[in-house]
Amino acid sequence: MRTALIAALFMPGLAMAAGGDDHSSPKPSPTSQTCTGVQVWDASKGKCVNPQNGALDADTLYDAVRELAYADRIADAQGVLRAMPDQTDDRVLTYWGFTHRKLGNVELAQTFYRQAIAANPDNLLARSYMAQGFVAAGEIFAAVEELREIRARGGAGTWPEQSLVSALETGRTYNY
């Protein structure tokens, strides 16, 4: 049955225009190599700073969360998340899900992914991570439905789609 599902993933008409998200593992930076605790490298100051001071832009903070989580510094990553002013932002919710998934809190991670998708139905990364949780739980039909949503929303060829297809084919999921 799994083989039939996988074959159905590649039926003509499901794929849309290809995208090019690169979600390879983050490259270590001073944030994970020099900074300690809940600190992020501020390139303009040439030093580690507390994210609560508001001097860093959101993209820098998102990158820091991802890098710290990948380096298994989950508590520090969550500390950076806590410093972000808009806790209802879909990217913040996605990264809360991401960090909880890394901690093994699968149900809580799924709750954050659902909130991220409710805030932004086109959040392909949240959809992919949520679906990979479905794969890990053996809920293949739910994962395939999310794959269809990713493709319907223009995500064919992107990292969220490719990582989910790989998870469906192999049963292995991604944690970055």
HELIX and SHEET records of a PDB file:
HELIX    1   1 ARG A    2  LEU A    9  1                                   8    
HELIX    2   2 PRO A   30  GLN A   33  1                                   4    
HELIX    3   3 PRO A   51  ASN A   53  5                                   3    
HELIX    4   4 ALA A   58  TYR A   70  1                                  13    
HELIX    5   5 ILE A   74  ALA A   83  1                                  10    
HELIX    6   6 ASP A   90  LYS A  102  1                                  13    
HELIX    7   7 VAL A  106  ALA A  119  1                                  14    
HELIX    8   8 LEU A  124  ALA A  136  1                                  13    
HELIX    9   9 ILE A  140  ALA A  152  1                                  13    
HELIX   10  10 TRP A  159  THR A  170  1                                  12    
SHEET    1   A 2 VAL A  40  ASP A  42  0                                        
SHEET    2   A 2 LYS A  47  VAL A  49 -1                                        
END                                                                             
